[in-house]
Amino acid sequence: MRRTSSRQAPTARLRLACQTLSFTDAVSDAVGRILSISGTADVADAAVALAAVTHHAAVLTSDPAGIVTVADAMGTKLPLIVL
């Protein structure tokens, strides 16, 4: 979601350095499996964790708890940048 608030300007600049990924049927299936093994329901956390693992990327978040839970269930540790 894009907002026009000046508070969102740093986030808008950061997005310029990010790659947009497609949420394909294969990704959807993998996210469903991740949610099942993690016992969680946050599709965004599972999708972000999957993308980070797949692309060897760090996760920028203000709420690391869900990402950490999902990553632990996946058997991996993700590099986190907590805001």
Secondary structure, DSSP 8 states (H G I E B T S, - for coil): -----GGGHHHHHHHTTS------HHHHHHHHHHHHHHT---HHHHHHHHHHHHTT--EEES-HHHHHHHHHHHT----EEE-
